[in-house]
Amino acid sequence: MLSLKGYSTEFADSGSAALARCREGTYDLIFLDCFMPGMDGYKTSVLLREEGLRRSTKIIGMSARVGPRELETCKAAGMDDVLAKPFTSKQLFESLAKNLVRNS
């Protein structure tokens, strides 16, 4: 969905892989599954922020939990927003519009 709209994407299959990618590259936005196996998205987000991920890089948590409490948990971990799963393409692009400033 993202590639079809002109976004460049990369994938990591774990929290530790996401950390490694962020140490090597620069990203405008990161989606993290809050409940991925191994290191969850909360811990990954905390470590990314502790390691100096630039504050302009938005981190969006993806969670099947919905509501203000989940948003608070995500924000406490250094995430900027949460996208409830399952989500539609419309919800995905609304989240991007809200959280990402694209350079034209």
N, C-alpha and C positions, 0 to 999 in steps of 0.2 A: 504494500500500500504506500509506503513512504517513498520508495524508488520511483513509482509511477507519478508522484507529485514533484519529483526533482530533488528529493533529499538524498544525501549520501549517507549510507548506513554501514555500520560494522556490528558484529555480534560477538558476544562472549558467553560461554556456556556455564560460567560459575562466577562467584564473587571474586575469587582470586584472579581469574582470567580478566575480569573487568578492571581490577586494580592494575594489573600488568599493562593492559592497553592504555590506561590513563597515565601511567608513568612514561609511556613511549610517545603518546600523541596528545593532541588538543581537541576537545569536543565542545560543542555549543550546548548540547543537551544529552542527558543519559537517562534511559529508562532502566529501572531496577525492579525485578520481581521481588516483592517483600519476603516471600517464602520459598526462595530457591534452595535446593539442597546444599549441604555444606555450609558455607558462610552465607547467611541470609542477606537480603537487600538492606536491612537496617544497619547491620555491622559494616557492610561494604560501604554504605554512604558515610558512616562515621569515619571510617579509615580514609576514604577519599578526601573528606574535608580536613581531617587531621594532617594529611600529607600535603595539604596546600592546594587542592583543586581550586582553581580560581572561582570566586564567588559568582562571577557572571555565568559560569557553567551551571545550568539548571539540572537538577536531579528530580525525576518524576518517579515516584513509587507506583508499582502496579500491584493491586491487592484485590482479593475477592471480598475482603471486609469493606464495609461501606459506613460512612458517617464521620462525625466530627472527631471522635476518639481516634480513629485510624489516621486522620489528617494530623492530629496532634502528635501521634507516635512517629509519623513520617517526618514531621518538622523537627521534632526533638533529635532525630537521627541525622539532620542536616539536609533533608529533602525539601524541595520547594513546593511540591504538590503531590497529589495522588490521583491515579486513574483507576477507577473501579473495573474489575474484570467480572464477567466478559464485557468488552466494550465494542462499540460500533466504529466504523471508519469515521463517521461524523464526530463522535466523541473524541477519537484520537486526534483529529485535525483541530477540533476546538481546543484541546489541551495544548497542541503545538502553537496555535495562534495566541493563546494566553501566556505561554511560557517562553516562547522563542522569538527573538528579533532577528529576522533574516536580512542579510546584507544583499541588496539588489545590484 
